[in-house]
Amino acid sequence: MLSRWGSPSSPPRGFTPSVKQVVVVPSISPLMDDKFEWPTLQEIRDAQKTTEPPDLVAWSSELECLVFGDKRVWIPDSRDLFQRICVVAHAGRSGHRGERATAAAIRDWSWWPIPADDVSRFVRSCIHCVATRNGREPRPYGPAIHATKPNEVIHFDYLTLPEDEDSHNKYVLVVKDDFSSFTELYPAADPDASTCVDALLQWFYRYGIVHQWVSDQGTHFKNEAIKKLAANVGANHHFTTAYCPWANGTVEVVNRFLLKCMRAVLSERQMSPSKWESVLGIMVQAALNQQPSDKLSGRAPVTAFMGLPATTPLAAIFSADSAIEMDEETLRAKILEHLAALSRPCT
């Protein structure tokens, strides 16, 4: 029989109204609470069976549930389920990003007929974000160096933090790709030239040499070691105006978010500020590179920089439960399709 849901091997049963206990989401650090229930794809499947589906969704044999478009899982009108998905999309490893970034992360994986301002209301009520939110910083008019493709221009700067009680590091060297906003963070004991040279070499080993650098005029950047490295790789090092941190605003934006994100994550995990290095990589750097960005029209920096799909915490919920089987010809066609997509310029 033909149906607007397609022809699945095991079609969903008709919806059956039922009563389900509301899951209470703790208001403070929900991901750290033992009673917090992570939403699962099976739970969403069960919720779909109890709600009449809208005309816009169709059956996905891959995910074995109803989806909107190609892969966005339809979320029934369930307030506790919606709230827990927002927690995963915003808190913890998601880095406590802003309203639009959180909404974009949710839209990548799911769809529901719920007012858009619900996500904004959720983010504005996050107690950790309220405690760490900063105001706007003024920016003067004037020209600035910007890239037209990934790995063409990088910005770098040192950020001062409290001394970490384990490593005794007190600084983070922030290196950011201008085009994609892809960022790497290098903890350091001192803001010296040696750390900067090592970090730049690590970047060049992984992603290729960048020929345009931008930094301030601190002695850790304006010295013979950095000058010699620039000469050896054929790079031009542009120095911003002294005592004007906003002139290197591209990296200053990262510094502000890094501080805000780190404070929120440490607050959420009930950790001392002197434990910041333990969350720097897997939590803060992941949030910087894996979350959608308004500047990139909803893409994540890792996608704009390397063409890789972002892996947000929501991927663990909305991914297929088992491996997908395909024959050799189909696999070859998928690989060629993916390579062709990578060769297309970002628009």
Sine and cosine of phi, psi and omega as CSV:
sin_phi,cos_phi,sin_psi,cos_psi,sin_omega,cos_omega
0.00,0.00,0.71,-0.70,0.04,-1.00
-0.98,0.20,0.57,-0.82,-0.03,-1.00
-0.52,-0.85,0.44,-0.90,0.04,-1.00
-0.93,0.36,-0.21,0.98,0.04,-1.00
-1.00,0.06,0.00,1.00,-0.08,-1.00
1.00,0.01,-0.34,-0.94,-0.01,-1.00
-0.77,-0.64,0.96,0.29,-0.02,-1.00
-0.94,0.34,0.39,-0.92,0.01,-1.00
-0.92,0.40,-0.53,0.85,0.05,-1.00
-0.69,-0.72,1.00,0.06,-0.12,-0.99
-0.90,0.45,0.49,-0.87,0.00,-1.00
-0.92,0.39,0.53,-0.85,0.05,-1.00
-0.95,0.32,0.31,-0.95,0.08,-1.00
-0.89,0.47,0.46,-0.89,-0.08,-1.00
-0.93,0.37,0.61,-0.79,0.00,-1.00
-0.80,-0.60,0.93,-0.36,0.01,-1.00
-0.84,0.54,0.68,-0.73,0.02,-1.00
-0.51,-0.86,0.26,-0.97,0.02,-1.00
-0.96,-0.28,0.78,-0.63,-0.03,-1.00
-0.81,-0.58,0.66,-0.75,0.01,-1.00
-0.90,0.43,0.72,-0.69,0.01,-1.00
-0.96,0.29,0.76,-0.65,0.04,-1.00
-1.00,0.07,0.84,-0.54,-0.02,-1.00
-1.00,0.10,0.85,-0.53,0.01,-1.00
-1.00,-0.04,0.87,-0.49,0.01,-1.00
-0.85,0.53,0.64,-0.76,-0.08,-1.00
-0.98,0.22,-0.39,0.92,-0.02,-1.00
-0.90,-0.45,0.84,-0.55,0.05,-1.00
0.75,0.66,0.86,0.52,-0.05,-1.00
-0.87,0.49,-0.59,0.80,-0.02,-1.00
-0.92,0.39,-0.34,0.94,0.01,-1.00
-1.00,-0.02,-0.08,1.00,-0.03,-1.00
-1.00,0.04,0.76,-0.65,-0.02,-1.00
-0.89,0.45,-0.39,0.92,-0.04,-1.00
-1.00,0.05,-0.11,0.99,0.00,-1.00
-0.93,0.36,0.77,-0.64,-0.01,-1.00
-0.97,-0.22,0.91,-0.42,0.07,-1.00
-0.91,0.41,0.73,-0.69,0.08,-1.00
-0.91,0.41,0.58,-0.82,0.01,-1.00
-0.82,-0.57,0.35,-0.94,0.02,-1.00
-0.90,0.43,-0.58,0.82,0.02,-1.00
-0.91,0.42,-0.61,0.79,0.05,-1.00
-0.90,0.44,-0.62,0.78,0.03,-1.00
-0.92,0.38,-0.65,0.76,0.06,-1.00
-0.85,0.53,-0.71,0.71,0.00,-1.00
-0.90,0.44,-0.63,0.77,0.01,-1.00
-0.92,0.40,-0.59,0.81,0.02,-1.00
-0.89,0.46,-0.54,0.84,-0.03,-1.00
-0.95,0.31,-0.29,0.96,-0.04,-1.00
-0.98,-0.19,0.07,1.00,-0.06,-1.00
-0.74,-0.67,0.66,-0.75,0.04,-1.00
-0.94,0.34,0.83,-0.56,-0.06,-1.00
-0.97,0.26,0.53,-0.85,0.08,-1.00
-0.97,0.26,0.25,-0.97,-0.05,-1.00
-0.93,0.37,-0.30,0.95,-0.12,-0.99
-0.99,0.14,-0.14,0.99,-0.06,-1.00
-0.97,-0.24,0.36,-0.93,-0.01,-1.00
-0.60,-0.80,0.31,-0.95,-0.06,-1.00
-0.97,0.23,0.71,-0.71,0.09,-1.00
-0.93,-0.36,0.90,-0.44,0.03,-1.00
-0.94,0.34,-0.42,0.91,0.00,-1.00
-0.94,0.33,-0.73,0.69,-0.03,-1.00
-1.00,-0.05,-0.21,0.98,0.00,-1.00
0.86,0.51,0.69,0.72,0.06,-1.00
-0.36,-0.93,0.03,-1.00,0.01,-1.00
-1.00,0.06,0.71,-0.70,-0.05,-1.00
-0.76,-0.66,0.33,-0.94,0.10,-1.00
-0.95,-0.32,0.84,-0.54,-0.08,-1.00
0.96,0.28,-0.64,-0.77,-0.08,-1.00
-0.99,0.13,-0.66,0.75,-0.16,-0.99
-0.58,-0.82,-0.04,1.00,-0.08,-1.00
-0.98,0.19,0.92,-0.39,-0.08,-1.00
-0.95,0.33,0.75,-0.66,0.03,-1.00
-0.97,0.26,0.82,-0.58,0.03,-1.00
-0.97,-0.23,0.89,-0.45,0.04,-1.00
-0.88,0.47,0.23,-0.97,-0.04,-1.00
-0.96,0.28,0.98,0.20,-0.01,-1.00
-0.84,-0.55,0.93,-0.37,-0.12,-0.99
-0.91,0.42,-0.66,0.75,-0.03,-1.00
-0.93,0.36,-0.59,0.81,0.04,-1.00
-0.92,0.39,-0.69,0.72,0.05,-1.00
-0.86,0.52,-0.70,0.72,-0.05,-1.00
-0.91,0.41,-0.65,0.76,-0.02,-1.00
-0.94,0.35,-0.56,0.83,0.08,-1.00
-0.91,0.42,-0.63,0.78,0.05,-1.00
-0.89,0.45,-0.63,0.78,0.03,-1.00
-0.86,0.50,-0.74,0.67,-0.02,-1.00
-0.91,0.42,-0.62,0.78,-0.05,-1.00
-0.96,0.26,-0.35,0.94,-0.11,-0.99
-0.93,-0.37,-0.69,0.73,-0.16,-0.99
-1.00,-0.04,0.01,-1.00,0.09,-1.00
0.86,0.52,-0.78,-0.63,-0.07,-1.00
-0.92,0.39,-0.24,0.97,0.05,-1.00
-0.96,0.27,-0.24,0.97,0.20,-0.98
1.00,0.09,0.19,0.98,0.03,-1.00
0.82,0.57,0.73,0.68,0.05,-1.00
-0.94,0.34,0.11,-0.99,-0.07,-1.00
-0.96,0.27,-0.09,-1.00,-0.09,-1.00
-0.88,0.47,-0.76,0.65,-0.07,-1.00
-0.93,0.36,-0.61,0.79,0.02,-1.00
-0.92,0.40,-0.65,0.76,0.03,-1.00
-0.91,0.42,-0.69,0.72,0.02,-1.00
-0.89,0.45,-0.64,0.77,0.00,-1.00
-0.91,0.42,-0.63,0.78,0.03,-1.00
-0.89,0.45,-0.64,0.77,0.02,-1.00
-0.93,0.36,-0.66,0.75,-0.02,-1.00
-0.90,0.43,-0.47,0.88,0.01,-1.00
-0.89,0.45,-0.46,0.89,-0.14,-0.99
-0.89,-0.45,-0.37,0.93,-0.14,-0.99
-0.59,-0.81,0.23,-0.97,0.02,-1.00
-0.58,-0.82,0.68,-0.74,0.05,-1.00
-0.47,-0.88,0.48,-0.88,0.02,-1.00
-1.00,0.09,0.89,0.46,-0.03,-1.00
-0.86,-0.51,0.63,-0.78,0.00,-1.00
-0.78,0.63,0.65,-0.76,-0.05,-1.00
-0.89,0.45,-0.49,0.87,-0.05,-1.00
-0.96,0.29,-0.09,1.00,0.06,-1.00
-0.90,0.43,-0.63,0.78,0.03,-1.00
-0.92,0.39,-0.68,0.74,0.03,-1.00
-0.87,0.49,-0.67,0.74,0.01,-1.00
-0.90,0.44,-0.63,0.78,0.02,-1.00
-0.90,0.44,-0.74,0.67,-0.04,-1.00
-0.91,0.42,-0.66,0.75,-0.01,-1.00
-0.91,0.41,-0.39,0.92,-0.02,-1.00
-1.00,-0.05,-0.01,1.00,0.02,-1.00
-0.92,0.40,0.88,-0.47,-0.11,-0.99
-0.92,0.40,-0.52,0.86,-0.01,-1.00
-0.96,0.29,-0.58,0.82,0.04,-1.00
-0.95,0.32,-0.63,0.77,0.02,-1.00
-0.87,0.50,-0.62,0.78,-0.06,-1.00
-0.97,0.25,-0.32,0.95,-0.10,-1.00
-0.88,-0.48,0.04,1.00,-0.07,-1.00
-0.95,0.32,0.68,-0.73,0.03,-1.00
-0.93,-0.36,0.24,-0.97,0.04,-1.00
-1.00,0.07,-0.05,-1.00,0.00,-1.00
-0.98,0.20,0.50,-0.86,0.05,-1.00
-0.94,-0.34,0.77,-0.63,-0.06,-1.00
-0.92,0.40,0.52,-0.85,0.03,-1.00
-0.80,-0.60,0.76,-0.65,0.01,-1.00
-0.98,0.19,0.33,-0.94,0.10,-1.00
-0.97,0.24,0.47,-0.88,0.03,-1.00
0.50,-0.87,0.32,-0.95,-0.02,-1.00
-0.96,0.27,0.42,-0.91,0.05,-1.00
-0.57,-0.82,0.41,-0.91,0.01,-1.00
-0.99,0.14,0.80,-0.59,0.03,-1.00
-0.68,-0.74,0.43,-0.90,-0.07,-1.00
-1.00,-0.05,0.32,-0.95,0.09,-1.00
-0.91,-0.41,-0.02,1.00,0.04,-1.00
-0.38,-0.93,0.30,-0.95,-0.02,-1.00
-0.88,0.47,0.54,-0.84,0.07,-1.00
0.88,0.48,0.51,0.86,0.04,-1.00
-0.98,-0.18,-0.60,0.80,0.02,-1.00
-0.70,-0.71,0.72,-0.69,0.12,-0.99
-0.84,-0.54,0.54,-0.84,0.09,-1.00
-0.91,-0.42,0.58,-0.81,0.09,-1.00
-0.58,-0.82,0.47,-0.88,-0.06,-1.00
-0.29,-0.96,0.44,-0.90,0.08,-1.00
-1.00,-0.07,0.63,-0.78,0.08,-1.00
-0.88,-0.48,0.77,-0.64,-0.02,-1.00
-1.00,0.01,0.72,-0.70,-0.01,-1.00
-0.73,-0.69,0.23,-0.97,0.10,-0.99
-0.89,0.46,0.46,-0.89,0.00,-1.00
-0.89,0.46,0.79,-0.61,0.04,-1.00
-0.96,0.29,0.76,-0.65,-0.11,-0.99
-0.95,0.32,-0.31,0.95,0.01,-1.00
-1.00,-0.07,-0.78,0.62,-0.07,-1.00
-1.00,-0.07,-0.31,0.95,-0.07,-1.00
0.92,0.40,0.27,0.96,0.11,-0.99
-0.97,0.26,0.56,-0.83,-0.05,-1.00
-0.81,-0.59,0.01,1.00,-0.07,-1.00
-0.67,-0.75,0.38,-0.93,0.14,-0.99
-0.77,-0.63,0.82,-0.57,0.12,-0.99
-1.00,0.05,0.87,-0.48,-0.02,-1.00
-0.99,-0.16,0.86,-0.52,0.05,-1.00
-0.88,-0.48,0.84,-0.55,-0.12,-0.99
-0.77,-0.64,0.74,-0.67,0.13,-0.99
-0.97,0.24,0.79,-0.61,-0.11,-0.99
-0.91,0.41,-0.66,0.75,-0.12,-0.99
-0.94,0.33,-0.75,0.67,-0.14,-0.99
-0.98,-0.18,-0.24,0.97,-0.12,-0.99
0.94,0.35,0.20,0.98,0.09,-1.00
-0.88,0.47,0.74,-0.67,-0.16,-0.99
-0.74,-0.67,0.62,-0.78,0.16,-0.99
-0.83,-0.55,0.58,-0.82,-0.08,-1.00
-0.88,-0.48,0.77,-0.64,-0.05,-1.00
-0.84,-0.54,0.96,-0.29,0.04,-1.00
-0.93,0.37,0.54,-0.84,-0.05,-1.00
-0.50,-0.87,0.48,-0.88,0.05,-1.00
-0.98,0.20,-0.57,0.82,-0.02,-1.00
-0.67,-0.74,0.50,-0.87,0.04,-1.00
-1.00,0.10,0.97,0.26,-0.10,-0.99
-0.90,-0.43,0.15,-0.99,-0.03,-1.00
-0.92,0.38,-0.58,0.81,-0.04,-1.00
-0.87,0.49,-0.70,0.71,0.03,-1.00
-0.89,0.46,-0.66,0.75,-0.01,-1.00
-0.91,0.42,-0.69,0.72,0.01,-1.00
-0.88,0.48,-0.72,0.69,0.00,-1.00
-0.87,0.49,-0.67,0.74,-0.01,-1.00
-0.91,0.41,-0.68,0.73,0.02,-1.00
-0.90,0.44,-0.64,0.76,0.03,-1.00
-0.90,0.43,-0.64,0.77,0.06,-1.00
-0.88,0.48,-0.67,0.74,0.04,-1.00
-0.88,0.48,-0.73,0.69,-0.04,-1.00
-0.91,0.42,-0.61,0.79,0.03,-1.00
-0.88,0.47,-0.64,0.77,-0.08,-1.00
-0.99,0.12,-0.66,0.76,-0.19,-0.98
-0.88,-0.48,-0.13,0.99,-0.05,-1.00
0.97,-0.24,0.34,-0.94,-0.06,-1.00
-0.95,0.30,0.69,-0.72,0.07,-1.00
-0.97,-0.25,0.74,-0.67,-0.13,-0.99
-0.98,-0.18,-0.01,1.00,0.05,-1.00
-0.74,-0.67,0.89,-0.47,0.00,-1.00
-0.91,-0.41,0.51,-0.86,0.07,-1.00
-0.72,-0.70,0.78,-0.63,0.05,-1.00
-0.42,-0.91,0.11,-0.99,0.11,-0.99
-0.99,0.14,-0.11,-0.99,-0.10,-0.99
-0.98,-0.19,0.42,0.91,0.06,-1.00
-0.86,0.50,0.46,-0.89,-0.04,-1.00
-0.90,0.43,-0.34,0.94,0.04,-1.00
-0.97,0.26,-0.23,0.97,0.05,-1.00
-0.92,-0.38,-0.54,0.84,-0.04,-1.00
-0.98,-0.20,0.99,0.10,-0.06,-1.00
-0.43,-0.91,0.08,-1.00,-0.09,-1.00
-0.93,0.36,-0.57,0.82,-0.02,-1.00
-0.90,0.44,-0.73,0.69,0.01,-1.00
-0.93,0.37,-0.63,0.78,0.01,-1.00
-0.89,0.46,-0.65,0.76,0.00,-1.00
-0.92,0.38,-0.65,0.76,0.04,-1.00
-0.89,0.46,-0.69,0.72,0.02,-1.00
-0.87,0.49,-0.65,0.76,0.02,-1.00
-0.92,0.40,-0.63,0.78,-0.05,-1.00
-0.93,0.36,-0.55,0.84,-0.02,-1.00
-0.98,-0.18,-0.01,1.00,0.03,-1.00
0.96,0.28,0.61,0.79,-0.05,-1.00
-0.98,-0.22,0.45,-0.90,0.10,-0.99
-0.97,-0.26,0.82,-0.57,-0.04,-1.00
-0.97,-0.24,0.93,-0.36,0.01,-1.00
-1.00,-0.09,0.79,-0.62,0.02,-1.00
-0.97,-0.23,0.73,-0.68,0.03,-1.00
-0.98,0.19,0.21,-0.98,-0.04,-1.00
-0.89,0.46,0.68,-0.73,0.00,-1.00
-0.89,0.46,0.59,-0.81,0.04,-1.00
0.87,0.49,0.41,0.91,0.04,-1.00
-0.76,-0.65,0.97,0.23,-0.05,-1.00
-0.87,0.48,-0.44,0.90,0.01,-1.00
-0.93,0.37,-0.30,0.95,0.03,-1.00
-0.92,0.39,-0.40,0.91,0.12,-0.99
-0.95,-0.32,0.74,0.68,-0.12,-0.99
-0.87,0.49,-0.44,0.90,-0.01,-1.00
-0.84,0.55,-0.69,0.72,-0.01,-1.00
-1.00,0.04,-0.43,0.90,0.05,-1.00
-0.90,0.43,-0.55,0.84,0.07,-1.00
-0.88,0.48,-0.68,0.74,0.04,-1.00
-0.89,0.45,-0.68,0.73,-0.01,-1.00
-0.86,0.51,-0.67,0.74,0.01,-1.00
-0.91,0.41,-0.69,0.72,0.02,-1.00
-0.91,0.41,-0.63,0.78,-0.01,-1.00
-0.86,0.52,-0.72,0.70,0.01,-1.00
-0.90,0.43,-0.70,0.71,-0.01,-1.00
-0.90,0.44,-0.72,0.70,-0.02,-1.00
-0.90,0.44,-0.71,0.71,-0.04,-1.00
-0.90,0.44,-0.67,0.74,0.03,-1.00
-0.88,0.47,-0.68,0.73,-0.03,-1.00
-0.91,0.40,-0.69,0.72,-0.02,-1.00
-0.91,0.41,-0.69,0.72,0.03,-1.00
-0.90,0.43,-0.63,0.78,0.06,-1.00
-0.89,0.45,-0.70,0.71,-0.02,-1.00
-0.88,0.47,-0.65,0.76,-0.04,-1.00
-1.00,0.02,0.07,1.00,0.02,-1.00
0.81,0.59,0.74,0.67,-0.01,-1.00
-0.93,-0.37,0.44,-0.90,0.02,-1.00
-0.95,0.32,0.53,-0.85,0.09,-1.00
-0.84,0.54,-0.38,0.93,0.01,-1.00
-0.98,0.18,0.11,0.99,0.06,-1.00
-0.94,-0.35,0.40,0.92,-0.15,-0.99
-0.89,0.46,-0.53,0.85,-0.09,-1.00
-0.92,0.39,-0.44,0.90,-0.02,-1.00
-0.93,0.36,-0.32,0.95,0.02,-1.00
-0.93,-0.37,0.01,1.00,-0.12,-0.99
-0.90,0.45,-0.72,0.69,-0.12,-0.99
-0.99,0.12,-0.91,0.42,-0.15,-0.99
-0.94,0.33,-0.37,0.93,0.00,-1.00
-0.98,-0.22,-0.86,0.52,-0.15,-0.99
-0.97,0.24,-0.78,0.63,-0.01,-1.00
-0.90,0.44,-0.61,0.79,0.05,-1.00
-0.89,0.46,-0.65,0.76,0.02,-1.00
-0.91,0.42,-0.61,0.79,0.01,-1.00
-0.90,0.44,-0.66,0.75,-0.17,-0.98
-0.99,-0.14,-0.36,0.93,-0.13,-0.99
-0.97,-0.23,-0.17,0.98,-0.04,-1.00
-1.00,-0.06,0.55,-0.83,0.02,-1.00
-0.86,0.51,0.51,-0.86,-0.04,-1.00
-0.81,-0.58,0.70,-0.71,0.07,-1.00
-0.88,0.47,-0.60,0.80,-0.01,-1.00
-0.87,0.49,-0.49,0.87,-0.05,-1.00
-0.97,-0.24,0.40,0.92,0.03,-1.00
0.83,0.56,0.68,0.74,0.06,-1.00
1.00,0.00,-0.09,1.00,0.06,-1.00
-0.99,0.14,0.37,-0.93,0.10,-1.00
-1.00,0.01,0.48,-0.88,0.03,-1.00
-0.82,0.58,-0.62,0.79,0.00,-1.00
-0.90,0.44,-0.51,0.86,0.04,-1.00
-0.96,0.28,-0.71,0.71,0.00,-1.00
-0.93,0.38,-0.51,0.86,-0.06,-1.00
-1.00,0.10,-0.71,0.71,-0.10,-0.99
-0.85,-0.53,-0.04,1.00,-0.01,-1.00
0.97,0.23,0.19,0.98,-0.02,-1.00
-1.00,-0.01,0.57,-0.82,0.06,-1.00
-0.94,0.35,0.58,-0.82,0.03,-1.00
-0.95,0.31,0.57,-0.82,0.02,-1.00
-0.88,-0.48,1.00,0.08,0.04,-1.00
-1.00,0.08,0.25,-0.97,0.04,-1.00
-0.84,0.54,-0.42,0.91,0.02,-1.00
-0.92,0.39,-0.36,0.93,0.01,-1.00
-0.87,0.48,-0.51,0.86,0.00,-1.00
-0.93,0.35,-0.37,0.93,-0.02,-1.00
-1.00,0.01,-0.70,0.71,-0.18,-0.98
-0.98,-0.18,0.27,0.96,0.07,-1.00
-1.00,-0.01,0.39,-0.92,0.02,-1.00
-0.88,0.47,0.55,-0.83,-0.05,-1.00
-0.95,0.33,-0.45,0.90,-0.09,-1.00
-0.73,-0.69,0.21,-0.98,-0.01,-1.00
-0.92,0.40,0.54,-0.84,0.01,-1.00
-1.00,-0.04,0.78,-0.62,0.01,-1.00
-1.00,-0.06,0.69,-0.72,0.08,-1.00
-0.47,-0.88,0.45,-0.89,-0.02,-1.00
-0.99,0.17,0.12,-0.99,-0.10,-1.00
-0.89,0.45,-0.64,0.77,-0.02,-1.00
-0.91,0.41,-0.66,0.75,0.02,-1.00
-0.91,0.41,-0.65,0.76,0.03,-1.00
-0.88,0.47,-0.69,0.73,0.01,-1.00
-0.89,0.46,-0.67,0.74,0.01,-1.00
-0.90,0.44,-0.63,0.78,0.02,-1.00
-0.91,0.42,-0.65,0.76,0.01,-1.00
-0.90,0.44,-0.71,0.71,0.01,-1.00
-0.89,0.45,-0.63,0.78,0.03,-1.00
-0.90,0.43,-0.65,0.76,0.01,-1.00
-0.91,0.40,-0.67,0.74,0.02,-1.00
-0.90,0.44,-0.62,0.79,0.03,-1.00
-0.91,0.42,-0.61,0.79,0.02,-1.00
-0.92,0.40,-0.59,0.80,0.01,-1.00
-0.92,0.39,-0.50,0.87,-0.05,-1.00
-0.98,0.19,-0.24,0.97,0.00,-1.00
-0.98,0.22,0.66,-0.75,0.02,-1.00
-0.94,0.35,0.49,-0.87,0.07,-1.00
-0.93,0.37,0.65,-0.76,0.03,-1.00
-0.84,-0.54,0.00,0.00,0.00,0.00
